[in-house]
Amino acid sequence: MDAAQTIRDAIADVTALRLHRTGDPVLGAAVGSVKTFQARRFRGSYADLMASPAFGPAARFFLEELYSDTDYTDRDQQFGRIAGTLQTMFPQPVVNTAVALAVLHAQTEELDQDMGRAWRAHEGADAANDAARYTAAWRTVGQRRARQQQLQRVLAMGNDLARLTRTPGLRMMLRMMRGPAHAAGMGALQKFLEAGFDTFGQLARQRGGVEQFLAAIEQRERALMNLLFDADPVTCGTQLASTLGQAR
């Protein structure tokens, strides 16, 4: 399957999930609550990195582009509309990154929708404690392998962006393509690529910066997964609540 078709299929999956939530406002609200919780959790887990001059921009980029509760409808519509144009306008490494983003986005939306259903099912006593409710929803959904794959895709995205910064002349090419990309309806993708390129370019100028940042992501996210899957529910809820307390 070529890059354009992979992107179209991924965005079609995301659109179908979003339409389903439009027809079920209660589920839509539950998914929104899950996404908001996850964004707060990310801010808490990485409060130290966000406060760091060295790692702050990369942590905020990951939050805004990969872990956010932002509505990406406009970006998705652009992606699906111009998938075929990607291969003619952008070099192959950029196309590969765009494909990876679309696939990751589709998987994340599917997991979030499953979490929304479980979140809704755990109404009642858990509703007073979001951390406990999130833990219960996580365990109802399960899918450890999918969660591990999701994390690997997040890490691969970081590595892809770091590699792009080492491509000679690519930053200038991205700058020159800004006008044509916006004219072609690719402004959201252009913004993502430029932000990612600049963020990871800055990080790559620090010796071992990219490796340290991604190692922190991997270590903390794996620890979180192990906590959510395996720890005593009360301990898990307490630790999650403590993490939320660190969010900024």
MARLUM-549807 format. One line per 5 residues: number of its first residue (from 1); their letters; for each residue x, y, z of N, C-alpha, C. Coordinates in Angstrom, 2 decimals. Example, Ala and Ser with C-alpha at 12.3 -4.5 7.8 and 13.67 -1.06 7.14 Angstrom:
residues 2
1) AS) 13.19/-5.69/7.80/12.30/-4.50/7.80/13.20/-3.30/7.80 ~ 12.85/-2.25/7.08/13.67/-1.06/7.14/12.90/0.03/7.87
This chain:
residues 248
1) MDAAQ) 0.85/-1.19/0.00/0.00/0.00/0.00/0.88/1.25/0.00 ~ 0.57/2.21/-0.89/1.43/3.38/-0.96/1.10/4.37/0.16 ~ 1.96/5.37/0.27/1.85/6.32/1.38/0.50/7.03/1.39 ~ 0.07/7.49/0.21/-1.19/8.24/0.14/-2.37/7.41/0.62 ~ -2.42/6.14/0.20/-3.54/5.29/0.59/-3.50/4.98/2.08
6) TIRDA) -2.30/4.80/2.62/-2.18/4.55/4.06/-2.72/5.74/4.85 ~ -2.36/6.95/4.41/-2.85/8.15/5.09/-4.36/8.26/4.95 ~ -4.89/8.04/3.74/-6.34/8.12/3.55/-7.08/7.13/4.44 ~ -6.57/5.91/4.51/-7.23/4.89/5.33/-7.20/5.26/6.81 ~ -6.05/5.77/7.27/-5.93/6.15/8.69/-6.88/7.30/9.02
11) IADVT) -6.93/8.30/8.15/-7.81/9.44/8.40/-9.28/9.04/8.28 ~ -9.59/8.11/7.38/-10.97/7.61/7.29/-11.38/6.92/8.58 ~ -10.46/6.17/9.18/-10.76/5.52/10.46/-11.02/6.57/11.54 ~ -10.19/7.61/11.58/-10.37/8.67/12.58/-11.70/9.39/12.37 ~ -12.02/9.67/11.13/-13.28/10.36/10.82/-14.48/9.53/11.23
16) ALRLH) -14.42/8.22/10.99/-15.53/7.34/11.38/-15.71/7.33/12.89 ~ -14.61/7.30/13.62/-14.69/7.33/15.08/-15.30/8.65/15.55 ~ -14.87/9.74/14.93/-15.37/11.06/15.32/-16.87/11.19/15.01 ~ -17.30/10.68/13.87/-18.72/10.72/13.49/-19.55/9.90/14.47 ~ -19.01/8.76/14.88/-19.72/7.94/15.85/-19.94/8.71/17.15
21) RTGDP) -18.94/9.45/17.58/-19.06/10.24/18.81/-20.05/11.39/18.63 ~ -20.10/11.94/17.41/-21.07/13.01/17.15/-22.49/12.49/17.33 ~ -22.72/11.24/16.92/-24.04/10.63/17.07/-24.32/10.12/18.47 ~ -23.31/10.11/19.33/-23.46/9.65/20.71/-22.77/10.67/21.62 ~ -23.45/11.78/21.90/-22.82/12.86/22.66/-22.29/12.45/24.03
26) VLGAA) -22.93/11.47/24.66/-22.45/11.02/25.97/-21.08/10.36/25.82 ~ -20.94/9.54/24.79/-19.64/8.93/24.52/-18.63/10.02/24.16 ~ -19.06/10.99/23.35/-18.16/12.08/22.98/-17.64/12.83/24.20 ~ -18.53/13.08/25.16/-18.11/13.77/26.38/-17.15/12.90/27.19 ~ -17.39/11.58/27.21/-16.52/10.68/27.95/-15.13/10.63/27.32
31) VGSVK) -15.06/10.56/26.00/-13.76/10.57/25.32/-13.05/11.89/25.58 ~ -13.80/12.99/25.58/-13.20/14.29/25.90/-12.62/14.31/27.30 ~ -13.31/13.70/28.25/-12.80/13.63/29.63/-11.52/12.81/29.70 ~ -11.49/11.72/28.95/-10.29/10.87/28.91/-9.11/11.65/28.34 ~ -9.34/12.35/27.24/-8.26/13.10/26.61/-7.75/14.22/27.53
36) TFQAR) -8.67/14.89/28.21/-8.27/15.95/29.13/-7.45/15.37/30.28 ~ -7.88/14.23/30.80/-7.13/13.58/31.87/-5.73/13.22/31.39 ~ -5.64/12.66/30.20/-4.34/12.23/29.67/-3.39/13.41/29.46 ~ -3.93/14.52/29.00/-3.10/15.71/28.82/-2.60/16.23/30.18 ~ -3.48/16.22/31.18/-3.07/16.62/32.54/-2.01/15.67/33.08
41) RFRGS) -2.21/14.39/32.85/-1.24/13.40/33.33/0.11/13.62/32.68 ~ 0.13/13.92/31.37/1.39/14.16/30.68/2.09/15.38/31.28 ~ 1.34/16.44/31.52/1.93/17.64/32.12/2.53/17.32/33.49 ~ 1.85/16.48/34.26/2.38/16.12/35.56/3.60/15.23/35.48 ~ 3.56/14.24/34.57/4.68/13.31/34.43/5.95/14.01/33.96
46) YADLM) 5.77/15.08/33.18/6.92/15.74/32.56/7.06/17.19/32.99 ~ 6.56/17.49/34.19/6.66/18.86/34.68/8.10/19.32/34.74 ~ 9.02/18.42/35.11/10.43/18.80/35.19/11.01/19.08/33.82 ~ 10.63/18.28/32.82/11.15/18.50/31.46/10.57/19.78/30.87 ~ 9.31/20.05/31.13/8.69/21.25/30.60/9.32/22.51/31.19
51) ASPAF) 9.80/22.40/32.41/10.45/23.56/33.05/11.91/23.69/32.66 ~ 12.42/22.73/31.90/13.83/22.72/31.51/14.05/23.51/30.23 ~ 15.00/24.43/30.20/15.30/25.15/28.95/15.72/24.19/27.84 ~ 16.38/23.09/28.20/16.88/22.16/27.19/15.76/21.30/26.62 ~ 14.90/20.77/27.48/13.91/19.78/27.05/12.49/20.34/26.96
56) GPAAR) 12.27/21.55/27.46/10.93/22.11/27.47/10.25/22.17/26.11 ~ 10.93/22.69/25.06/10.27/22.76/23.75/9.85/21.40/23.21 ~ 10.70/20.38/23.38/10.36/19.04/22.89/9.20/18.45/23.68 ~ 9.19/18.66/25.01/8.09/18.15/25.83/6.78/18.81/25.44 ~ 6.81/20.13/25.20/5.58/20.83/24.80/5.13/20.38/23.41
61) FFLEE) 6.09/20.12/22.51/5.72/19.64/21.18/5.01/18.30/21.28 ~ 5.55/17.38/22.10/4.91/16.08/22.26/3.52/16.25/22.86 ~ 3.38/17.13/23.83/2.08/17.34/24.44/1.08/17.88/23.42 ~ 1.49/18.92/22.69/0.57/19.58/21.77/0.22/18.74/20.55 ~ 1.17/17.93/20.07/0.95/17.20/18.82/0.58/15.73/19.01
66) LYSDT) 0.95/15.13/20.16/0.74/13.70/20.33/-0.11/13.34/21.54 ~ -0.08/14.15/22.60/-0.78/13.79/23.84/-1.87/14.80/24.20 ~ -2.19/15.68/23.30/-3.08/16.78/23.64/-4.55/16.38/23.55 ~ -5.42/17.18/24.19/-6.86/17.03/24.02/-7.37/17.99/22.94 ~ -6.44/18.49/22.11/-6.80/19.40/21.02/-7.66/18.68/19.97
71) DYTDR) -8.57/19.42/19.37/-9.37/18.89/18.27/-8.57/19.03/16.97 ~ -8.21/17.88/16.38/-7.39/17.89/15.17/-8.22/17.74/13.89 ~ -9.49/18.09/13.94/-10.37/17.89/12.79/-9.83/18.58/11.54 ~ -9.41/19.84/11.67/-8.91/20.57/10.50/-7.68/19.89/9.91 ~ -6.74/19.50/10.78/-5.53/18.84/10.28/-5.88/17.52/9.60
76) DQQFG) -6.82/16.78/10.17/-7.21/15.50/9.58/-7.83/15.69/8.20 ~ -8.71/16.69/8.09/-9.35/16.94/6.80/-8.32/17.30/5.74 ~ -7.34/18.11/6.12/-6.27/18.45/5.18/-5.48/17.21/4.79 ~ -5.14/16.41/5.77/-4.38/15.20/5.52/-5.09/14.32/4.49 ~ -6.36/14.04/4.74/-7.08/13.15/3.84/-7.24/13.74/2.45
81) RIAGT) -7.40/15.06/2.37/-7.64/15.72/1.09/-6.40/15.76/0.21 ~ -5.24/15.89/0.82/-4.03/16.11/0.03/-3.04/14.94/0.10 ~ -3.53/13.77/0.53/-2.62/12.64/0.71/-1.82/12.34/-0.55 ~ -2.49/12.39/-1.71/-1.78/12.07/-2.95/-0.75/13.12/-3.33 ~ -0.98/14.36/-2.92/-0.05/15.45/-3.25/1.24/15.37/-2.45
86) LQTMF) 1.17/14.72/-1.29/2.34/14.63/-0.43/3.57/14.12/-1.17 ~ 3.36/13.05/-1.94/4.49/12.37/-2.57/5.13/13.20/-3.67 ~ 4.42/14.19/-4.17/4.99/15.03/-5.22/5.59/16.31/-4.65 ~ 5.13/16.74/-3.47/5.59/18.01/-2.91/6.71/17.85/-1.90 ~ 6.73/16.73/-1.17/7.70/16.56/-0.09/8.67/15.42/-0.40
91) PQPVV) 9.90/15.51/0.09/10.86/14.41/-0.07/10.41/13.17/0.71 ~ 10.91/12.01/0.32/10.44/10.75/0.89/10.55/10.66/2.41 ~ 11.64/11.13/3.03/11.70/11.05/4.50/10.56/11.83/5.17 ~ 10.16/12.94/4.57/9.05/13.72/5.13/7.74/12.97/4.93 ~ 7.58/12.36/3.77/6.37/11.56/3.50/6.26/10.42/4.51
96) NTAVA) 7.37/9.76/4.78/7.36/8.66/5.75/6.92/9.13/7.13 ~ 7.39/10.32/7.51/6.99/10.88/8.81/5.51/11.20/8.83 ~ 4.99/11.72/7.73/3.56/12.03/7.64/2.72/10.75/7.75 ~ 3.17/9.70/7.11/2.47/8.41/7.19/2.47/7.91/8.63 ~ 3.63/7.98/9.28/3.73/7.51/10.67/2.81/8.31/11.59
101) LAVLH) 2.71/9.62/11.36/1.84/10.45/12.17/0.38/10.04/11.99 ~ -0.03/9.81/10.75/-1.42/9.43/10.48/-1.77/8.10/11.13 ~ -0.87/7.12/11.03/-1.11/5.80/11.61/-1.18/5.88/13.14 ~ -0.25/6.64/13.74/-0.26/6.83/15.19/-1.54/7.52/15.64 ~ -1.95/8.53/14.90/-3.16/9.28/15.24/-4.38/8.35/15.23
106) AQTEE) -4.49/7.49/14.21/-5.63/6.58/14.11/-5.64/5.60/15.28 ~ -4.48/5.06/15.62/-4.42/4.11/16.74/-4.78/4.80/18.05 ~ -4.28/6.01/18.26/-4.58/6.75/19.48/-6.06/7.05/19.61 ~ -6.69/7.45/18.50/-8.12/7.75/18.54/-8.94/6.51/18.86 ~ -8.54/5.37/18.33/-9.27/4.13/18.60/-9.15/3.74/20.08
111) LDQDM) -7.94/3.83/20.62/-7.75/3.52/22.03/-8.50/4.51/22.92 ~ -8.48/5.78/22.55/-9.19/6.79/23.34/-10.70/6.54/23.31 ~ -11.21/6.09/22.17/-12.65/5.81/22.09/-13.01/4.61/22.96 ~ -12.16/3.59/22.94/-12.38/2.44/23.83/-12.34/2.89/25.29 ~ -11.40/3.77/25.61/-11.30/4.29/26.97/-12.56/5.10/27.33
116) GRAWR) -13.09/5.85/26.37/-14.29/6.62/26.63/-15.47/5.73/26.98 ~ -15.61/4.62/26.27/-16.69/3.68/26.59/-16.52/3.13/28.01 ~ -15.28/2.75/28.33/-15.02/2.20/29.66/-15.18/3.26/30.74 ~ -14.76/4.49/30.44/-14.91/5.61/31.39/-16.38/5.81/31.72 ~ -17.22/5.75/30.69/-18.66/5.92/30.89/-19.22/4.76/31.72
121) AHEGA) -18.70/3.56/31.49/-19.19/2.38/32.21/-18.82/2.41/33.69 ~ -17.77/3.15/34.03/-17.32/3.22/35.42/-17.82/4.50/36.10 ~ -19.03/4.90/35.72/-19.67/6.03/36.39/-20.03/5.64/37.82 ~ -20.32/6.61/38.64/-20.76/6.31/39.99/-19.69/6.66/41.00 ~ -19.30/5.68/41.79/-18.33/5.94/42.87/-17.01/6.44/42.33
126) DAAND) -16.57/5.89/41.19/-15.28/6.29/40.63/-15.30/7.70/40.08 ~ -16.50/8.21/39.79/-16.59/9.53/39.17/-16.01/10.63/40.06 ~ -16.01/10.38/41.37/-15.47/11.38/42.30/-13.95/11.40/42.31 ~ -13.34/10.39/41.73/-11.89/10.27/41.72/-11.45/9.90/40.31 ~ -11.03/10.90/39.54/-10.68/10.66/38.14/-9.55/9.66/37.99
131) AARYT) -8.58/9.68/38.91/-7.45/8.75/38.81/-7.92/7.31/38.97 ~ -8.79/7.05/39.93/-9.32/5.71/40.13/-10.19/5.29/38.95 ~ -10.97/6.22/38.45/-11.85/5.92/37.32/-11.02/5.62/36.07 ~ -9.96/6.38/35.87/-9.10/6.15/34.71/-8.43/4.78/34.81 ~ -7.96/4.42/36.01/-7.34/3.11/36.21/-8.32/1.99/35.87
136) AAWRT) -9.55/2.12/36.36/-10.56/1.10/36.09/-10.87/1.00/34.60 ~ -10.96/2.15/33.93/-11.22/2.15/32.48/-10.07/1.51/31.72 ~ -8.84/1.85/32.12/-7.65/1.29/31.46/-7.67/-0.24/31.53 ~ -7.97/-0.76/32.70/-7.95/-2.21/32.88/-9.12/-2.89/32.17 ~ -10.22/-2.19/32.04/-11.33/-2.73/31.27/-10.95/-2.86/29.79
141) VGQRR) -10.28/-1.85/29.27/-9.87/-1.87/27.86/-8.75/-2.87/27.63 ~ -7.77/-2.91/28.53/-6.64/-3.84/28.36/-5.78/-3.44/27.17 ~ -5.56/-4.39/26.26/-4.79/-4.16/25.03/-3.34/-3.73/25.32 ~ -2.66/-4.52/26.12/-1.28/-4.20/26.47/-0.41/-4.10/25.22 ~ -0.59/-5.04/24.29/0.24/-5.01/23.07/0.01/-3.73/22.28
146) ARQQQ) -1.24/-3.31/22.15/-1.54/-2.08/21.42/-0.92/-0.87/22.11 ~ -0.93/-0.86/23.43/-0.32/0.24/24.18/1.19/0.28/23.96 ~ 1.81/-0.89/23.96/3.26/-0.95/23.72/3.59/-0.48/22.30 ~ 2.75/-0.88/21.34/2.95/-0.46/19.96/2.77/1.05/19.82 ~ 1.79/1.59/20.51/1.56/3.03/20.49/2.79/3.79/20.99
151) LQRVL) 3.36/3.31/22.09/4.56/3.95/22.63/5.71/3.85/21.64 ~ 5.90/2.70/21.03/6.97/2.54/20.05/6.79/3.51/18.88 ~ 5.56/3.75/18.49/5.30/4.69/17.40/5.59/6.12/17.81 ~ 5.30/6.46/19.05/5.64/7.79/19.56/7.14/7.99/19.54 ~ 7.88/7.00/20.03/9.34/7.09/20.05/9.91/7.15/18.64
156) AMGND) 9.33/6.35/17.74/9.79/6.37/16.34/9.55/7.73/15.71 ~ 8.43/8.38/16.08/8.15/9.71/15.55/9.24/10.68/15.98 ~ 9.64/10.61/17.25/10.72/11.46/17.73/12.02/11.20/16.99 ~ 12.34/9.94/16.78/13.56/9.60/16.04/13.49/10.05/14.59 ~ 12.31/9.92/13.98/12.14/10.37/12.59/12.39/11.87/12.48
161) LARLT) 11.81/12.63/13.40/11.98/14.09/13.37/13.44/14.46/13.58 ~ 14.12/13.73/14.48/15.54/14.01/14.71/16.35/13.71/13.45 ~ 16.01/12.62/12.76/16.73/12.28/11.52/16.50/13.34/10.44 ~ 15.28/13.86/10.39/14.99/14.89/9.38/15.89/16.11/9.56 ~ 16.22/16.42/10.81/17.06/17.61/11.05/18.47/17.42/10.51
166) RTPGL) 18.85/16.16/10.25/20.19/15.89/9.72/20.20/15.80/8.21 ~ 19.05/16.02/7.57/18.98/15.99/6.10/19.43/17.33/5.55 ~ 20.54/17.38/4.80/21.07/18.66/4.30/20.04/19.42/3.47 ~ 19.88/20.68/3.80/19.02/21.56/3.01/17.53/21.42/3.26 ~ 17.13/20.48/4.13/15.69/20.24/4.30/15.00/21.41/4.99
171) RMMLR) 15.68/22.05/5.95/15.03/23.18/6.63/14.75/24.31/5.65 ~ 15.70/24.59/4.78/15.48/25.64/3.78/14.36/25.24/2.82 ~ 14.32/23.94/2.46/13.27/23.46/1.57/11.89/23.63/2.22 ~ 11.81/23.30/3.51/10.53/23.45/4.20/10.09/24.91/4.22 ~ 11.05/25.80/4.43/10.73/27.22/4.44/10.21/27.68/3.07
176) MMRGP) 10.88/27.23/2.03/10.49/27.62/0.67/9.13/27.04/0.30 ~ 8.77/25.91/0.91/7.50/25.27/0.57/6.32/25.81/1.38 ~ 6.60/26.72/2.31/5.55/27.21/3.19/4.39/27.80/2.39 ~ 4.70/28.68/1.44/3.64/29.30/0.63/2.89/28.29/-0.21 ~ 3.59/27.48/-1.03/2.89/26.47/-1.83/2.09/25.48/-0.99
181) AHAAG) 2.63/25.11/0.18/1.92/24.15/1.03/0.61/24.73/1.53 ~ 0.62/25.99/1.96/-0.61/26.63/2.41/-1.60/26.78/1.25 ~ -1.09/27.13/0.08/-1.95/27.29/-1.10/-2.59/25.97/-1.49 ~ -1.88/24.87/-1.24/-2.39/23.54/-1.60/-3.24/22.94/-0.48 ~ -3.50/23.71/0.58/-4.31/23.20/1.67/-3.56/22.28/2.61
186) MGALQ) -2.24/22.46/2.69/-1.41/21.59/3.52/-0.79/22.36/4.69 ~ -1.44/23.42/5.12/-0.87/24.28/6.14/-0.66/23.58/7.47 ~ -1.61/22.69/7.86/-1.48/22.01/9.15/-0.29/21.06/9.15 ~ -0.12/20.34/8.05/1.03/19.44/7.96/2.33/20.23/7.93 ~ 2.32/21.32/7.20/3.51/22.17/7.14/3.88/22.68/8.54
191) KFLEA) 2.87/23.11/9.29/3.11/23.61/10.65/3.71/22.51/11.53 ~ 3.14/21.31/11.45/3.66/20.19/12.25/5.11/19.90/11.89 ~ 5.42/19.85/10.59/6.78/19.52/10.16/7.78/20.60/10.58 ~ 7.39/21.86/10.40/8.31/22.93/10.77/8.53/22.97/12.29 ~ 7.46/22.81/13.04/7.60/22.82/14.50/8.45/21.64/14.96
196) GFDTF) 8.20/20.47/14.39/8.99/19.30/14.75/10.44/19.44/14.36 ~ 10.67/19.96/13.16/12.04/20.15/12.68/12.79/21.13/13.58 ~ 12.18/22.25/13.89/12.85/23.26/14.71/13.09/22.75/16.13 ~ 12.06/22.08/16.69/12.17/21.59/18.07/13.28/20.55/18.19 ~ 13.26/19.56/17.30/14.26/18.50/17.40/15.61/18.92/16.84
201) GQLAR) 15.61/19.92/15.96/16.89/20.46/15.53/17.61/21.13/16.69 ~ 16.85/21.88/17.49/17.42/22.52/18.68/17.91/21.48/19.67 ~ 17.13/20.42/19.86/17.49/19.37/20.80/18.72/18.60/20.32 ~ 18.81/18.37/19.00/19.93/17.61/18.45/21.26/18.36/18.57 ~ 21.18/19.69/18.73/22.42/20.47/18.88/23.05/20.27/20.26
206) QRGGV) 22.28/19.71/21.18/22.82/19.39/22.50/23.31/17.94/22.48 ~ 24.50/17.74/22.90/25.08/16.40/22.85/24.21/15.39/23.62 ~ 23.70/14.41/22.89/22.86/13.38/23.50/21.47/13.84/23.87 ~ 21.08/15.05/23.43/19.80/15.61/23.84/18.61/14.78/23.39 ~ 18.58/14.39/22.12/17.46/13.61/21.60/17.36/12.28/22.32
211) EQFLA) 18.51/11.62/22.47/18.53/10.31/23.12/18.04/10.41/24.57 ~ 18.49/11.44/25.29/18.07/11.61/26.69/16.57/11.87/26.78 ~ 16.07/12.73/25.89/14.64/13.06/25.91/13.79/11.83/25.63 ~ 14.10/11.10/24.56/13.30/9.93/24.20/13.45/8.81/25.23 ~ 14.62/8.71/25.84/14.80/7.70/26.91/13.90/8.02/28.09
216) AIEQR) 13.76/9.32/28.42/12.88/9.72/29.52/11.42/9.39/29.19 ~ 11.02/9.66/27.94/9.67/9.32/27.51/9.43/7.82/27.64 ~ 10.36/7.04/27.12/10.18/5.58/27.14/10.12/5.06/28.58 ~ 11.05/5.50/29.41/11.10/5.01/30.79/9.83/5.35/31.55 ~ 9.38/6.59/31.44/8.23/7.02/32.23/6.92/6.43/31.70
221) ERALM) 6.81/6.33/30.37/5.58/5.77/29.82/5.50/4.27/30.08 ~ 6.62/3.57/30.03/6.60/2.14/30.36/6.26/1.93/31.84 ~ 6.83/2.76/32.69/6.51/2.67/34.11/5.02/2.92/34.35 ~ 4.46/3.89/33.63/3.04/4.18/33.76/2.20/2.99/33.31 ~ 2.56/2.40/32.17/1.82/1.24/31.67/1.85/0.09/32.68
226) NLLFD) 3.03/-0.18/33.23/3.15/-1.26/34.21/2.30/-0.96/35.44 ~ 2.30/0.31/35.86/1.48/0.72/37.00/0.00/0.48/36.71 ~ -0.46/0.94/35.55/-1.87/0.85/35.21/-2.33/-0.59/35.00 ~ -1.47/-1.42/34.46/-1.84/-2.80/34.21/-1.69/-3.70/35.44 ~ -0.65/-3.46/36.24/-0.25/-4.48/37.20/-0.33/-4.08/38.67
231) ADPVT) -0.30/-2.80/38.98/-0.25/-2.39/40.39/-1.60/-2.57/41.08 ~ -1.57/-2.61/42.39/-2.80/-2.60/43.17/-3.60/-1.34/42.79 ~ -4.90/-1.48/42.52/-5.71/-0.33/42.06/-5.62/0.89/42.96 ~ -5.60/0.67/44.28/-5.53/1.81/45.20/-4.19/2.52/45.07 ~ -3.11/1.73/45.00/-1.77/2.31/44.81/-1.69/3.06/43.49
236) CGTQL) -2.24/2.45/42.46/-2.23/3.07/41.13/-2.97/4.40/41.15 ~ -4.16/4.41/41.74/-4.94/5.65/41.79/-4.23/6.74/42.58 ~ -3.59/6.35/43.67/-2.87/7.32/44.50/-1.71/7.93/43.75 ~ -0.94/7.08/43.05/0.21/7.60/42.30/-0.22/8.48/41.14 ~ -1.31/8.07/40.46/-1.82/8.89/39.36/-2.29/10.25/39.87
241) ASTLG) -3.01/10.23/40.98/-3.49/11.49/41.56/-2.33/12.40/41.93 ~ -1.25/11.80/42.46/-0.06/12.58/42.79/0.55/13.21/41.55 ~ 0.57/12.45/40.46/1.10/12.97/39.19/0.27/14.14/38.69 ~ -1.04/14.02/38.79/-1.91/15.11/38.36/-1.65/16.38/39.17 ~ -1.29/16.18/40.44/-1.02/17.32/41.29/0.21/18.11/40.87
246) QAR) 1.08/17.48/40.04/2.28/18.15/39.56/2.05/18.87/38.23 ~ 0.86/18.67/37.64/0.58/19.25/36.32/0.57/20.76/36.41 ~ 1.05/21.39/35.32/1.09/22.86/35.27/0.28/23.35/34.09
